[in-house]
Amino acid sequence: MKNLLDEFAYDANFLKGHKLQPAWFKVAKVFILLAVIAGFVFFFGWKRAAVFAVIFLFLMLIVHMVYRINTRKFTRNWLDFIVVEDPAKNLKQGIGLAYYASILLNALIAFLLSGALTD
């Protein structure tokens, strides 16, 4: 269990400290997600919003883990994740198109499943 907590801490530190996105966007995406869920509550009700949120967050956890595994804890190039070699420090480039496409695809899947599971 301690090992799992260490891995969570590693990921939390990476997510907090990475330079793949501007700092303002890291904060803004939390508010974007909350606004989407609030819109779901307004248009479809609490039940469907909760189902959407759970499905979307689970799918994004899968995306996170796929990137984490294939980049060996964000230290190797894979797909659209590029590590820029610097003798002093590994610097990361911005997140690429595949990552953002997976967000949109996961949102669509979560939207469709939330409707199918709650109607």
ABEGO torsion letter per residue (X at the ends): XAAAAAAAAAAAAAAAABAABBAAAAAAAAAAAAAAAAAAAAAAEAAAAAAAAAAAAAAAAAAAAAAAAAAGGGABBBEABBBBBBAABBBBBBBBAAAAAAAAAAAAAAAAAAAAAAX
